Amino acid sequence: MKRNSGPLVPWFLLLLSLNVMDILFTNPSREANPVTLLSWAWIGIFPSACMKIGSVFLFGILVVITKKMANQTDWDLAAGLMRRILIVLVTFYTFVVAWNIILWI
């Protein structure tokens, strides 16, 4: 049987693009997230941005490894769970990017 992960790919790409947009449109003088401010103070803005994008790629690697190791029943369950996680993350980052664009203007 062929394993279909088609619905995960658009959500993953949308999450990645929203992460990049979040980094581009964040105004450091108006950042309110204390975790982001702390990471900027400890490691800097550029390494923090690299870690943020890297975490999305790490999630993608987790999806690929899970797909290769799981049987069909387990993959169906894991793909559904990962799709729901991606939907929540995309919804959150859509709000964040919209808020950053409003503050940028």
Residue pairs with C-beta under 8 A, 6 or more apart in sequence:
1 72
3 67
3 72
3 75
5 63
5 67
5 79
7 79
7 83
8 63
8 79
8 82
8 83
8 86
11 83
11 86
11 87
11 90
12 56
12 59
12 60
12 63
12 86
14 90
15 56
15 86
15 89
15 90
15 93
16 53
16 56
16 57
18 90
18 93
18 94
18 96
18 97
19 52
19 53
19 56
19 93
20 53
21 97
22 52
22 93
22 96
22 97
22 100
23 49
23 52
23 53
25 97
25 100
25 101
25 104
26 36
26 100
27 100
27 103
27 104
28 40
28 45
30 103
31 37
31 40
36 48
39 48
39 51
40 48
43 51
63 82
66 75
66 78
66 82
67 75
67 78
67 79
70 78
